[in-house]
Amino acid sequence: MTTDSTAERRFLERRAPAYGGFSPALLRLEIRRRLRNRRTVIFALVLPVAFFLLLGLNVTYVHEKDGVGNVTAFVMISIALYGAVLSTASGGAVVSIERATGWSRQLRVTPLSAAAYIAIKMLTALIIGGVSVLAVYVVAALTHKPHMPLHVWIITALCVWIGSLLFAAFGLFIGYLLPSENVMQILGFVLTLCSFFGGLFIPINQFAPALRTVAAFTPLFGLNELVHHPLVGGAVNWTWVVNLLAWLVIFGGGAVLLFGRDTARV
């Protein structure tokens, strides 16, 4: 058998890698690359902590009860969610830079599937978002100002962290949808609007009726209500869950489709 025929046979016998090419090594590499980025550190650690120290230590909030805790705890959860959303969305949106440098096109000659690539990006963003949540909760705990039962601390932190996966998908979607020179500016503007209508800056029950109707259809509405529920109590509204799942499908599915279209270009 000739060398050429042997090489051809081996090529035909090659199997696609398991899980579409997803691997822990690739995930670790992506995380290290993100943590070396100065902007990541600012978004994940400095900004959310600074917001809490600036807004959450109001003496009135400390002594005002809210559910099973106080208003300071409510503000802490909101800021932790804002930090996680900012971290995960910006982490996903870096794909716009990879597109500009031609990296996305190179992926079409590798065995890495679209779903595996999206999963790696989303998990990386989720881990960075977890660092942001942990930073806010640790600093808040050290101030001794937020008051709520220990199990509520744990549950709300986990809800904020896992829920921020929605905006990892959003960042990827925006990163593939927009050119690199515009993505961060538009991302910041859209996240500010989502945060406002989602009730992170002003409680939704203080909105005018027309604004409350609009807010119910925005991406942060359901997530914001769900992460605060362990603190404020009451019944869980099924529309919160539908809102969260619907936007996750839209952003995640859109990111996968745009990735496939992007890597298929010649």
N, C-alpha and C positions, 0 to 999 in steps of 0.2 A: 504494500500500500504506500502510495507516495505521501510526501509531507503535506502537499496541498489538500489531498483527500482526507488525511487524518485531521487536519485543522478544520476542514469543513464539517466532518462528522462530529467533532467536539463542539463546534458552534451550534449545530443542530440539536445536540443532546443537552445543551445548557438549559437549566431550569430557571424560571423566574424566582427571585429571592422571596423568602417568606415575608408575609405582612407587607407586601408591596415595596420592600426595601427599607422599612422602618427598623431602626436599631438604636439601642441605648447609647452607643458610642456617638452616633450622629446627633442625638439629643443633647448629650453632654457638651459636644463641640459647639452646638448652637447656643447653649446657655452661657458658656465661657465667653463666646464672642459678644453676646449681648451685655454681659456684666462689665466688659472692658469699655463699653460706650459711656461717655460722661453724661450724655443726655438721659440715658436709662437710669443712672444713679440719681439724678436730680428729680426725674418724674416719679421714681419708685420710692425714694426715701426722703429727700429733702423737702419737696413741695407739700406732700400730704401732712408730714409732721409739723411743718411751719403753719399750715392752715389750722390744724387742731390747736396749737399753742396760741394762735391769734384769735380764733373764734370760739373755741370750746371751753375756755376757762372763765367765762363770764360768771360772776358770783351769783347772779339771778338764776342761771341755768343749773348751777350746782344744787341749789336749794328748792328747785321746782320739780315736782314729781311728774313722771311720765311712765305709765304702765307699772312694771315691777322695778323700775329704776328712776333715774332723773333725766332731765333734758340734756345734760352734758353727755350722758351715755348715748342718747339719740343722735346728738351732733357728732360724736365720735364714730358711730356706725356710718353716718352719711359721708363723713370725710374719708373714712377707710374705703368706702365703696367708690367715691370719686377718685381716690388715688389708685385703686385697683383697676378701675375702668380706664384711667389715663395711661397706666403702665401697660395693660394688656393691649389696648387699641394701638398705642404707638409702637409696641413690640410687633404687632401684626403688620402694621403699615410699612415697616422697613423693607418689605418685599418690593416696594416701588423702586427703591435704590437698586435692588438686585435685577429688576427688570431693565433699568436704565443702563446697567453695566453689561447686560447680555447674559447674566447668569441663568435666568429662567430658560433661555433658549438652550443653554448647555444641558439642562436637565433632561431634555427630550432624548439624548443619547445615552442616558443612564437608566438602570432598571427601577429607579425610584418612581413610584406611582404618584398621581396627583393627590389621592387621598392620604398617602403616607406623608408626603411633603406638607400638606395642610395640617395633618395631625402633629407633626414635629413643631411647626410654627406655633400652633395653638397651645401645645403643652409648654413650650418655652415661655410664651407670653403669660400663661397661667402661673408658672413658677415665679416669674418676676412679679406678677400681681400679688402672689402670696407673700413675697418679701415686703411689699408695700403695706399690706394689711397687718402683718406682724409688727412692722415698725410703728405704725399708728397705735396699735393696741398696747404695745410695750411702753411707749412713751406716755400714753394716757394713763396706764396703770401706775406708772411711777409718780404721776402728779396726785394720785389718790382722789381725783375729782369725779370721774364717772362712777356711779353707784348702780349696780345690778347684780343678781345672783351669779355665782361662778359658772353654772351651766349655761346661762344666757350669754356670758362672755364667749364661751367656747362655741356655742351654736351659731351666734351671729357672725363670729369670725369665719367659721366654715362656710356659712351661707354667702357671705360677701365674696370669699375667695372662689368658691365653685361657681357662683353666679357670674363672676367677671369673665368666665369663659365666653359668654355672649359677645363681649366686646373684643376679645381676641379674634373671633370670627369677623366682627365688624371691621377691625383694623386690616385684616387680610383682604376683605372685600373691597375696601376703599383703596388699599395698596395696589390691587390689580385693576381697579377701575380708573384711577387717576394717574397722571404723569408725576414723576418724582418731585418736580419743582413746585407743585401745587399741593401735594397730598397733606403735608403737616399743617399748613395754614387752614385748609378746609377741614381737616380732622379736628383741630382745636375749636373751630367755630361750631361745627356740628355737635361735638361733645358738650360744649357750653349750653347749646340749645336743649339737648337731650337732658342734661342735668337740671336745667331750669324746669322744663315740663315734667320731668320725672319726680320732682319734689325734693331734690337734694338741697337746694338753696332756700326754698320757701315751701312749707308743708302744703300739700295739695288741697287740704280742706280749707285753706285760706284763699284759694283761687276763686275767680268768678265762675259761675256755672258753665259758661261757654268754654272757658279755658280748661275746666275739669274734664269736659267731654273730649277736647283735643288731646289732653294729657294721657287719657286712657289708651290711646293708640300709639303712643311714642315708645321707643325701645327701652327706656329706663323705668317706665312706670311700674310694670309688674315686678321687676327685680327689686326696685327700691321698697315697694310695699312688703315683699316677702322677707327681705333681710331685716326689716324693722319689726316684723310680726312677733318674734320671740320676746321682744322687749315690751311692746305696747299691748299685746294680747288681742283677744277678740277672735271672730271667725275668719278663716281664710276664704277670700273671694276667689272663685274658680277663674274669673277673668284675669287675675294676676298671673296664674300659671299659663293660661292660653297665650297671653301677651308675651311672656318669656319664651315659650317654646316656638311660637310663630316666628319671632324675630331671629331666634337661633337657627331655625330651618332656612329662613331667607338669607341671612348673612353667611352661614356655613355652606349652604348649597350654592349660593352665588360665587363664593370664593373658589370652590372646586371647579365650577364651570368656567370661570374666568382664567383660572390657572391652566386648565386644559386647552382653552383657546389660545392663551399666550404662548405656551410651549409648542403649539402646533404650527405657529407661524414660521415661515422660512426666512 
